[in-house]
Amino acid sequence: MKEYTIELCGVKRTLPFIPINDTTAFASFVVLGDTELVSACAPELAEKIGPVDAVVTAEAKGIALAYEISRLLGLKEFIVARKSTKNYMQNVISASVHSITTAGEQHLYLDGVDADKIRGKHVCLLDDVISTGGSLHAMEELVKLAGGIVVDRIAVLAEGDAQQRKDIQYLAPLPVFNADGTVKG
């Protein structure tokens, strides 16, 4: 199996290649459950974030990172856009998302209680990797529907063309690869 090694904030990780199709692959970056990496990256990300009232992330890979960044920013909580609705959720709002890591259309949902918490508030959107921007776009739609104001968009990595975006901040670039493991040009 081909793999890609990356160093983030002094922590090295080896990422396996996952084929997208016959010609393209991505290096699978999973921060969920990686205490060492979250602890190393969160302070660097928190320093990049301007004044915000809330951090919003999508379920599930960004949850630990959102927790630590919120703690570092002195926020009492963070908001998670869910991948499914739960019985306890009321006045749910939703947005559709197309992500490179998920086949087909997916939806993100925000509980009405959480929507109330960000109405009129300055919000930072957080993701582990921004690639096509689908998850980020869906989170932004949810925040707008809730009446929140997106003031920051941040991730650990920007993959492929996302590196050219001027509206995001990130710690490091992540290439997209050809099926043979060479960097797509």
C-alpha positions in Angstrom: 0.0 0.0 0.0 1.3 3.4 -0.9 1.4 6.1 1.8 2.3 9.7 2.4 4.2 11.0 5.5 3.3 14.4 6.9 4.6 16.4 9.9 2.2 18.8 11.6 3.3 20.9 14.6 6.1 18.5 15.3 4.0 15.3 15.0 4.6 12.9 12.1 1.9 10.7 10.7 1.9 8.2 7.8 -1.3 8.5 5.8 -2.5 5.6 3.6 -3.6 6.3 0.1 -7.3 5.7 -0.7 -8.3 5.5 -4.3 -11.0 7.9 -5.4 -11.2 6.4 -8.9 -8.8 4.6 -11.4 -6.6 7.7 -11.7 -6.8 9.6 -8.4 -6.1 8.9 -4.8 -6.1 10.9 -1.6 -4.0 10.5 1.6 -6.4 9.6 4.4 -6.0 12.0 7.3 -7.9 11.1 10.5 -7.5 13.3 13.5 -10.4 11.8 15.4 -9.0 9.8 18.3 -5.4 11.1 17.8 -4.9 12.9 21.2 -1.3 13.7 20.4 -2.1 15.4 17.1 -5.1 17.2 18.4 -3.0 18.6 21.3 -0.3 19.7 19.0 -2.5 21.3 16.3 -5.2 22.9 18.4 -3.0 25.7 19.8 -1.7 26.6 16.4 -5.2 26.7 15.0 -6.6 28.7 17.9 -4.0 31.4 17.3 -5.2 31.8 13.8 -8.8 32.4 14.8 -10.0 35.9 15.4 -12.6 36.9 18.0 -15.5 34.4 17.8 -18.6 33.5 19.9 -18.7 29.9 18.7 -16.9 27.1 16.9 -19.0 24.9 14.6 -17.7 21.6 13.2 -19.3 18.7 11.3 -19.7 15.3 12.9 -17.4 13.4 13.5 -13.7 13.9 12.7 -13.5 17.5 13.9 -15.2 17.0 17.3 -12.1 16.4 19.4 -10.4 19.3 17.7 -13.4 21.6 18.2 -13.4 20.7 21.9 -9.8 21.6 22.4 -9.9 24.8 20.3 -13.0 25.9 22.2 -11.3 25.2 25.5 -8.2 27.2 24.4 -10.4 30.1 23.2 -12.2 30.2 26.5 -15.6 29.2 25.0 -18.0 27.2 27.2 -19.2 25.0 24.3 -19.0 24.2 20.6 -21.6 23.2 18.1 -21.6 20.0 16.1 -23.5 19.7 12.8 -24.9 16.2 12.9 -25.0 13.6 10.1 -28.4 12.4 11.2 -31.3 13.7 13.2 -32.0 12.4 16.7 -35.3 12.1 18.6 -34.3 14.9 21.0 -33.7 17.4 18.3 -36.4 20.0 17.6 -36.8 22.7 14.9 -34.0 21.0 12.9 -32.4 22.8 10.0 -30.5 21.0 7.3 -28.1 21.5 4.4 -26.9 19.0 1.8 -23.2 18.2 1.3 -21.1 16.4 -1.3 -17.8 15.3 0.2 -14.8 13.6 -1.4 -14.7 11.1 1.5 -18.4 10.2 1.4 -20.2 8.5 -1.5 -23.4 10.2 -2.7 -25.3 13.1 -1.2 -25.2 13.6 2.6 -27.0 16.0 4.9 -25.9 17.9 7.9 -28.4 18.9 10.6 -28.4 21.5 13.3 -30.7 21.2 16.3 -32.9 24.3 16.9 -31.4 24.7 20.3 -27.9 25.0 18.8 -29.2 27.3 16.1 -30.5 29.6 18.8 -27.0 29.6 20.4 -25.4 31.0 17.2 -28.1 33.4 16.0 -26.5 36.8 15.6 -23.1 35.4 16.8 -19.7 35.4 15.1 -18.8 31.8 14.2 -15.7 29.9 13.2 -16.2 26.9 10.9 -13.7 24.1 11.7 -12.9 21.0 9.7 -10.0 18.5 9.7 -9.4 18.7 6.0 -10.9 21.1 3.4 -10.8 19.6 0.0 -13.7 20.2 -2.3 -15.3 22.5 0.3 -18.5 20.5 0.4 -18.7 20.1 4.1 -17.6 23.6 4.7 -20.3 24.9 2.4 -23.0 22.9 4.2 -21.8 24.1 7.6 -21.9 27.7 6.3 -25.4 27.2 5.0 -26.5 25.9 8.4 -25.0 28.9 10.2 -26.6 31.3 7.8 -30.0 29.6 8.1 -29.6 29.8 11.9 -28.8 33.6 11.6 -25.1 33.3 12.6 -22.3 35.1 10.9 -19.3 33.1 9.6 -16.1 35.1 10.3 -13.5 32.3 10.1 -13.0 29.1 8.2 -10.2 26.9 9.4 -8.8 23.4 9.0 -5.7 21.4 9.8 -5.1 20.6 6.1 -6.1 22.1 2.8 -6.1 19.4 0.1 -5.6 20.0 -3.6 -7.2 23.1 -5.1 -8.4 24.2 -1.7 -4.9 25.5 -1.1 -5.7 28.3 -3.5 -8.7 29.5 -1.5 -8.3 32.9 0.1 -11.2 32.5 2.5 -9.7 29.7 4.6 -6.8 29.3 7.0 -5.0 26.0 7.5 -1.8 24.6 9.0 -0.4 22.6 6.0 -1.2 21.7 2.4 -2.1 18.1 1.4 -1.6 17.1 -2.2 -4.0 15.0 -4.2 -2.3 12.0 -5.8 -2.3 10.0 -9.0 -3.2 6.4 -8.6 0.5 5.5 -8.7 1.3 7.7 -5.7 2.8 10.6 -7.5 1.5 14.1 -6.8 -1.2 15.3 -9.2 0.1 18.2 -11.2 
